[in-house]
Amino acid sequence: MRVRTVVVVHRQPLVAEAIASALERYPWLAPIAIASRVEEAVRARADVIVIDADLEGAAEAVRTLRGRGRNVVVLGDPIGGSSGSIATDRTVEELANGLAPGMGVGAPSSEPLTGREREILALVAKGLAGKQVASLLGISPKTVEQHKTHIYGKLGVANQAAAVAVAGRSREGVTWISSTI
């Protein structure tokens, strides 16, 4: 999974910080900076620049950035009828999926992880490879991979790194798991 860097530019620094903080939950996004002036947006080096449509000079900054081939998402009403805008009444999840379309796998399942799945997640979170997990648990590596696939689906993630990151922030987290090690 390719992680996309994000710079959030908003007229209110506290709002920019809150948006960047909320985006950190998504393993495919890496907020790297916040800004409150268009000059900072134009100098920003990131895969995606999120800019507040109501920021003074936003329209010119968006034109400049897009003219340079930069990926810009506008928060609020479209600027000059341009596409790539996300209404401010949308959720953070919708924003995250709009910043990196196709990266989000979907909502987590309401089905909890089984004891074995929690055990496997705890072991991979400790850095063990699939073969090591299989050896420790007395199961085949293929069975470990099947369990991991079920874990990804239940957590709504695409891969092992994302599963470990999500689990670390949830009640399915590795701190809640008692493992055999």
Legacy VTK file of the C-alpha trace (Angstrom):
# vtk DataFile Version 3.0
C-alpha trace
ASCII
DATASET POLYDATA
POINTS 181 float
0.000 0.000 0.000
1.370 3.389 -0.980
0.952 5.957 1.761
-0.034 9.405 0.495
1.351 12.476 2.245
-1.134 15.239 3.030
-0.851 18.924 3.891
-3.975 20.548 5.352
-4.389 24.293 4.762
-7.220 26.015 6.600
-7.836 29.610 7.650
-8.205 28.413 11.241
-5.059 26.586 12.445
-7.019 24.671 15.062
-9.334 23.280 12.371
-6.361 22.341 10.168
-4.786 20.536 13.115
-8.029 18.705 13.913
-8.455 17.555 10.313
-4.838 16.371 10.111
-5.203 14.553 13.411
-8.409 12.841 12.266
-6.739 11.732 9.012
-3.970 9.963 10.959
-6.431 7.113 11.661
-6.221 6.035 8.035
-3.109 3.969 7.341
-2.996 5.056 3.694
-2.666 8.741 4.657
0.188 10.558 6.376
-0.567 14.173 7.302
2.846 15.842 7.281
1.982 19.496 7.885
-0.706 22.073 8.510
-0.802 25.644 7.319
-3.073 28.667 7.513
-1.897 30.780 4.549
-2.079 30.195 0.800
1.626 30.932 0.419
2.339 27.877 2.540
-0.047 25.803 0.419
1.745 26.794 -2.773
5.124 25.766 -1.280
3.777 22.520 0.212
5.444 19.285 -0.843
2.923 16.501 -0.457
0.959 14.037 -2.552
-2.295 15.845 -1.738
-3.002 19.354 -0.530
-6.309 19.931 1.234
-7.236 23.605 1.095
-10.086 25.570 2.651
-12.196 27.185 -0.105
-12.852 30.180 2.159
-9.160 30.902 2.718
-8.180 34.285 1.260
-6.443 33.653 -2.068
-7.540 30.006 -2.219
-8.792 30.164 -5.816
-5.453 31.429 -7.117
-3.519 28.914 -5.002
-5.635 26.044 -6.329
-5.086 27.179 -9.935
-1.342 27.506 -9.322
-1.035 24.113 -7.655
-3.133 22.321 -10.265
-1.180 24.096 -12.992
1.927 22.483 -11.529
0.203 19.106 -11.712
-0.399 18.902 -7.961
-3.326 16.972 -6.487
-5.562 19.460 -4.631
-8.768 18.779 -2.720
-10.873 21.807 -1.842
-12.869 21.803 1.381
-16.128 23.627 0.801
-17.784 24.945 -2.317
-16.017 24.261 -5.618
-13.663 27.036 -6.667
-14.472 28.313 -10.125
-16.593 25.248 -10.885
-13.588 22.975 -10.509
-13.861 19.344 -9.556
-12.022 17.848 -6.615
-14.110 19.538 -3.956
-15.435 17.895 -0.817
-18.364 19.518 0.961
-17.679 20.420 4.559
-20.733 18.466 5.717
-18.994 15.187 4.813
-17.389 12.831 7.305
-13.674 12.380 7.880
-13.986 8.905 6.334
-15.398 10.430 3.147
-12.555 12.939 3.101
-9.966 10.188 3.644
-11.417 8.104 0.827
-11.535 11.203 -1.394
-7.855 11.910 -0.766
-6.803 8.429 -1.859
-9.640 6.798 -3.813
-9.680 3.028 -3.642
-7.315 2.792 -0.668
-10.004 2.362 1.953
-11.399 -1.133 2.023
-14.618 -0.220 3.755
-16.228 -0.179 7.111
-15.064 -2.671 9.693
-17.318 -5.655 10.286
-19.413 -5.746 13.412
-18.255 -9.343 13.856
-15.583 -9.533 16.571
-12.271 -11.270 16.068
-12.155 -14.847 17.292
-9.720 -15.880 20.003
-7.427 -17.438 17.393
-7.570 -14.321 15.221
-6.668 -12.116 18.203
-3.818 -14.481 19.018
-2.474 -14.338 15.452
-2.845 -10.552 15.327
-0.917 -10.234 18.591
1.917 -12.364 17.231
2.209 -10.501 13.925
2.045 -7.215 15.845
5.138 -8.407 17.718
6.893 -8.790 14.367
6.640 -12.523 13.795
6.412 -13.771 10.220
3.584 -16.054 9.108
5.811 -19.150 9.232
6.917 -18.289 12.770
3.304 -17.824 13.878
2.379 -21.151 12.281
5.234 -22.932 14.039
4.365 -21.439 17.431
0.680 -22.287 17.122
1.139 -25.698 15.515
-0.817 -24.799 12.380
0.135 -24.457 8.722
1.341 -21.171 7.220
-1.640 -21.344 4.848
-4.010 -21.425 7.846
-2.262 -18.372 9.288
-2.788 -16.546 5.981
-6.478 -17.517 5.977
-6.873 -16.159 9.501
-5.105 -12.946 8.488
-7.480 -12.538 5.534
-10.452 -12.863 7.918
-8.843 -10.330 10.276
-8.411 -7.808 7.446
-12.057 -8.158 6.462
-13.316 -7.791 10.009
-11.165 -4.721 10.647
-11.900 -3.199 7.228
-8.247 -2.929 6.179
-6.158 -4.001 3.208
-3.049 -5.513 4.778
-1.145 -6.616 7.871
0.396 -3.231 8.656
-3.012 -1.583 8.561
-4.524 -4.354 10.713
-1.859 -3.872 13.369
-2.326 -0.081 13.253
-6.116 -0.339 13.551
-5.907 -2.963 16.288
-3.569 -0.746 18.266
-6.292 1.914 18.386
-9.295 -0.280 19.097
-10.672 -2.707 21.600
-9.350 -5.453 19.309
-5.946 -3.929 20.032
-2.859 -5.894 20.796
-2.824 -4.564 24.335
-6.112 -6.383 24.944
-4.846 -9.655 23.555
-3.360 -12.332 25.728
-0.981 -14.343 23.608
0.863 -17.563 24.252
4.252 -15.839 24.218
LINES 1 182
181 0 1 2 3 4 5 6 7 8 9 10 11 12 13 14 15 16 17 18 19 20 21 22 23 24 25 26 27 28 29 30 31 32 33 34 35 36 37 38 39 40 41 42 43 44 45 46 47 48 49 50 51 52 53 54 55 56 57 58 59 60 61 62 63 64 65 66 67 68 69 70 71 72 73 74 75 76 77 78 79 80 81 82 83 84 85 86 87 88 89 90 91 92 93 94 95 96 97 98 99 100 101 102 103 104 105 106 107 108 109 110 111 112 113 114 115 116 117 118 119 120 121 122 123 124 125 126 127 128 129 130 131 132 133 134 135 136 137 138 139 140 141 142 143 144 145 146 147 148 149 150 151 152 153 154 155 156 157 158 159 160 161 162 163 164 165 166 167 168 169 170 171 172 173 174 175 176 177 178 179 180
